[in-house]
């Protein structure tokens, strides 16, 4: 009876763990733009697939916690576990394949949308001079997409078993966190930067026209009452330009660093018999495997992987900084237009005297 209970608890715990891994995918990187209906539908399918995973009595989850303080299960719990129906292994495998497959499908749709918005932003006039600096990011995302396409075929294969699917789900979540999500964060910042640049360019053009008008009005009326207001508008535009330039320099710097690290990884990983994901997992969670990693993996591979882990945090900070800076561009341009309105009202007063 005890053996039956432990087996049931272990299976329920395994299912709960697998579901938790999949649900972790539902968190789209912060700052992502509005999702399309197609992407929302894919996200709904993920939720349905995870929710449809076979499960046994919820009492097993409670028993997993109570076992730490009690050597004998409660009679009521034993009765429930005895009544639980065994899960067909083929059905369980199919359910897990469907759930993981829905995650992969969602990820492919997601990267497709990110690529479309990224490439559209790079074609805008405001990005003409710097578009080449963002091309490596496009290539990174195309490579991530191909990985997902290949994985989709593998997950749907009839040659895989349940343990492989569970291990693949864990690896995929880790892959998204360390490779995919950081690059998506960089990519969704590019349209923000493009929009900020366009807004600023429009405001600068407007400033030039108003500046010419102010010169004419002040020369005609022999006054400089509008000049201080014009300087105030110029100061706001200068701030907006500083934030726009800072956003672009930060973004391009992170992309260059990312490109260099990935190139170093590709060059070094051929010397290792272990997958990059496995080594990354050991580096991030070294409690039980750090000694093994340090003694068996070449330094040429470990060094860039450690830098990659560090850069994940750096990209997150850069992502938030770019969002803050582009908002500052918008806020300062808004202030500039408010000054323009005040100048217009003042000019009318002067001309109507």
C-alpha positions in Angstrom: 0.0 0.0 0.0 2.9 2.4 0.9 4.6 1.5 -2.4 1.4 2.2 -4.3 1.1 5.6 -2.6 4.7 6.6 -3.3 4.4 5.6 -6.9 1.2 7.6 -7.3 2.7 10.6 -5.5 5.8 10.5 -7.7 3.7 10.3 -10.9 1.5 13.3 -9.8 4.6 15.2 -8.7 6.2 14.5 -12.1 3.1 15.7 -13.9 2.9 18.8 -11.8 6.6 19.5 -12.5 6.1 19.1 -16.2 3.0 21.4 -16.1 4.9 24.0 -14.2 7.7 23.9 -16.8 5.3 24.4 -19.6 3.3 27.2 -17.8 6.6 29.0 -17.4 6.6 29.5 -21.1 3.4 31.6 -20.9 5.3 34.5 -19.6 6.1 36.6 -22.7 9.1 38.9 -22.2 8.1 42.2 -20.6 7.7 45.1 -23.0 6.4 42.9 -25.8 4.1 44.7 -28.1 0.4 43.8 -28.4 -0.1 40.2 -29.5 -2.0 39.3 -32.7 -5.1 37.2 -32.6 -3.2 34.3 -34.0 -0.6 34.5 -31.2 -3.4 34.8 -28.6 -5.1 31.7 -30.0 -1.8 29.8 -29.8 -1.4 30.9 -26.2 -4.9 29.6 -25.5 -4.0 26.3 -27.1 -1.0 26.1 -24.8 -3.2 26.6 -21.7 -5.7 24.0 -22.9 -3.0 21.4 -23.7 -1.4 21.9 -20.3 -4.7 21.7 -18.6 -5.5 18.4 -20.4 -2.5 16.6 -19.1 -3.6 13.4 -17.3 -3.5 13.6 -13.6 -4.4 11.6 -10.5 -6.1 12.6 -7.3 -5.1 16.0 -5.9 -4.6 14.3 -2.6 -1.3 12.9 -3.9 0.1 16.4 -4.0 -1.0 17.0 -0.4 0.6 13.7 0.6 3.9 14.7 -1.0 4.1 17.5 1.6 2.8 15.5 4.6 5.2 12.6 4.1 8.0 14.7 5.5 6.3 14.7 8.9 4.4 11.4 8.9 5.6 7.9 8.2 2.1 6.5 7.6 -0.4 8.0 5.2 -3.8 9.1 6.4 -6.5 6.3 5.9 -8.6 8.6 3.8 -5.7 9.3 1.5 -4.9 5.6 1.1 -8.4 4.9 0.1 -8.3 7.6 -2.5 -5.1 6.4 -3.9 -6.3 2.8 -4.1 -9.3 4.0 -6.1 -7.1 6.0 -8.6 -7.1 4.6 -12.1 -3.7 3.9 -13.7 -2.8 6.2 -16.5 -2.2 4.5 -19.9 1.4 5.1 -20.9 0.6 5.7 -24.5 -2.1 8.3 -23.6 0.3 10.0 -21.1 3.0 10.2 -23.8 0.6 11.6 -26.3 -0.7 14.2 -23.9 2.8 15.4 -23.0 3.7 15.5 -26.7 0.7 17.6 -27.4 1.4 20.0 -24.6 5.1 20.5 -25.5 4.1 20.7 -29.2 1.7 23.5 -28.4 4.6 25.4 -26.7 6.8 25.0 -29.7 4.0 26.1 -32.1 3.4 29.2 -29.9 7.1 30.0 -29.8 7.4 29.7 -33.7 4.4 32.1 -34.1 5.9 34.4 -31.5 9.3 34.7 -33.1 7.6 35.1 -36.5 5.7 38.2 -35.2 8.8 39.6 -33.5 10.8 39.2 -36.8 8.1 40.9 -38.8 8.0 43.9 -36.5 11.8 44.0 -36.3 12.3 44.0 -40.0 9.6 46.5 -40.6 11.2 48.9 -38.1 14.6 48.5 -39.8 13.1 49.6 -43.1 11.8 52.9 -41.7 13.6 56.1 -42.7 14.6 56.8 -39.1 16.7 53.6 -39.0 18.3 53.9 -42.4 21.8 54.9 -41.1 21.9 52.2 -38.4 19.9 49.3 -39.9 23.1 47.3 -40.6 23.9 47.3 -36.9 20.7 45.4 -36.2 21.1 42.7 -38.9 22.9 40.3 -36.5 19.9 40.3 -34.3 17.7 39.3 -37.3 20.0 36.4 -38.0 19.9 35.3 -34.3 16.2 35.1 -34.3 16.1 33.3 -37.6 18.5 30.7 -36.1 16.2 30.4 -33.0 13.2 29.9 -35.3 15.0 27.1 -37.2 15.8 25.4 -33.9 12.1 25.4 -33.0 11.1 24.1 -36.4 13.5 21.2 -36.0 12.4 20.6 -32.5 8.7 20.5 -33.5 9.5 17.5 -35.8 11.4 15.7 -33.1 8.6 16.2 -30.5 6.0 14.8 -32.8 8.1 11.8 -33.7 6.9 8.3 -32.7 10.4 7.3 -31.7 10.5 9.5 -28.6 9.5 8.3 -25.1 8.0 10.1 -22.1 11.3 10.7 -20.3 12.7 12.4 -23.4 9.7 14.7 -23.7 10.0 15.7 -20.1 13.7 16.3 -20.4 13.2 18.3 -23.6 10.5 20.4 -22.0 13.0 21.4 -19.2 15.8 22.0 -21.7 13.4 24.2 -23.9 12.4 26.3 -21.0 16.1 26.8 -20.1 16.9 27.5 -23.8 14.2 30.2 -23.9 15.5 31.8 -20.7 19.2 31.9 -21.7 19.0 32.3 -25.5 15.6 33.1 -26.9 14.1 35.6 -24.4 17.1 37.9 -24.1 17.2 38.2 -27.9 13.5 38.8 -28.1 13.8 41.6 -25.6 16.5 43.2 -27.8 14.3 42.8 -30.8 11.1 44.3 -29.4 13.1 47.4 -28.4 14.0 48.2 -32.0 10.5 49.2 -33.0 10.3 51.3 -29.9 13.5 53.1 -30.9 12.3 53.5 -34.4 9.1 55.1 -33.3 10.9 57.4 -30.9 13.3 58.4 -33.7 10.4 59.2 -36.1 8.6 61.3 -33.4 11.8 63.2 -32.7 12.5 63.8 -36.4 9.0 65.2 -36.9 9.4 67.5 -33.9 12.8 68.7 -35.1 11.3 69.6 -38.5 8.5 71.4 -36.8 11.1 73.3 -34.7 13.0 74.4 -37.8 9.8 75.9 -39.4 8.8 77.6 -36.2 12.3 79.0 -35.6 12.1 80.6 -39.1 8.7 82.1 -38.3 9.9 83.4 -34.9 12.9 85.2 -36.6 10.5 86.9 -39.1 8.0 88.0 -36.4 10.7 89.3 -34.0 12.4 91.2 -36.8 9.1 92.7 -37.9 8.1 93.8 -34.4 11.7 94.5 -33.2 11.4 92.3 -30.2 12.9 89.0 -28.8 10.1 88.0 -26.5 9.7 84.7 -28.3 13.4 83.7 -28.2 13.4 82.4 -24.6 10.5 80.1 -25.4 12.2 78.9 -28.5 15.3 78.1 -26.4 13.1 76.2 -24.0 11.7 74.1 -26.9 15.2 73.5 -28.1 16.4 72.3 -24.7 13.6 69.7 -24.6 14.4 68.5 -28.0 18.1 68.2 -27.0 17.1 66.0 -24.1 15.0 63.9 -26.3 17.9 63.5 -28.8 20.2 62.5 -25.9 17.8 59.8 -24.8 17.3 58.5 -28.3 21.0 58.3 -29.0 21.6 56.7 -25.6 18.9 54.0 -26.4 20.5 53.3 -29.8 24.1 53.0 -28.5 23.0 50.8 -25.6 21.0 48.5 -27.9 23.7 48.2 -30.5 26.3 47.5 -27.8 24.3 44.6 -26.4 23.7 43.2 -29.9 27.5 43.3 -30.7 28.3 41.7 -27.4 25.7 39.0 -28.0 27.0 38.3 -31.5 30.6 38.0 -30.3 29.6 35.6 -27.4 27.5 33.4 -29.7 30.3 33.2 -32.3 32.7 32.2 -29.5 30.3 29.5 -28.3 29.9 28.0 -31.7 33.7 27.9 -32.1 34.3 26.3 -28.8 31.4 23.9 -28.3 32.8 21.4 -30.9 35.5 20.6 -28.3 32.8 19.4 -25.8 31.0 16.1 -25.6 28.2 17.8 -23.5 25.4 19.9 -24.9 25.6 23.7 -24.3 22.3 23.6 -22.5 23.6 21.0 -20.1 26.7 22.9 -19.3 24.7 26.1 -18.8 22.4 24.3 -16.4 25.4 23.1 -14.4 26.9 26.7 -14.3 23.7 28.3 -13.1 22.8 25.5 -10.7 26.2 24.2 -9.6 25.3 22.7 -6.2 25.8 19.1 -7.3 27.7 19.3 -10.6 30.1 22.2 -10.4 33.1 20.0 -9.7 32.3 17.8 -12.6 31.9 20.7 -15.0 35.1 22.4 -14.0 37.1 19.2 -14.4 35.6 17.9 -17.7 34.7 20.9 -19.8 37.3 23.0 -21.7 37.9 26.5 -20.4 37.4 27.8 -23.9 33.7 26.8 -23.7 33.0 27.6 -20.0 34.3 31.2 -20.3 31.9 32.3 -23.0 29.0 30.4 -21.3 29.6 32.2 -18.0 29.7 35.5 -19.9 26.4 34.6 -21.6 24.8 34.0 -18.2 26.0 37.4 -17.1 24.7 39.1 -20.2 21.2 37.7 -19.7 21.0 40.0 -16.7 22.7 42.9 -18.6 20.2 42.6 -21.4 17.3 42.7 -19.0 18.7 45.9 -17.6 19.3 47.3 -21.0 15.8 46.3 -22.1 14.3 48.3 -19.2 16.6 51.2 -19.8 15.7 51.4 -23.5 12.0 51.4 -22.6 12.6 54.2 -20.0 14.7 56.2 -22.5 12.2 56.0 -25.3 9.5 57.1 -23.0 11.7 60.1 -22.1 12.0 60.9 -25.8 8.2 60.9 -26.0 7.8 63.0 -22.8 10.3 65.6 -23.9 8.8 65.9 -27.4 5.4 66.4 -25.7 6.9 69.2 -23.6 8.3 70.7 -26.8 4.8 70.8 -28.5 3.4 72.4 -25.4 5.9 75.2 -25.7 5.0 75.5 -29.4 1.4 76.0 -28.4 2.4 78.7 -25.9 4.6 80.4 -28.5 1.7 80.4 -31.0 -0.6 82.0 -28.5 2.0 84.6 -27.7 2.7 85.3 -31.4 -1.0 86.0 -32.0 -1.1 88.5 -29.2 2.0 90.3 -30.6 0.6 90.4 -34.1 -2.9 91.6 -33.0 -1.6 94.7 -31.1 
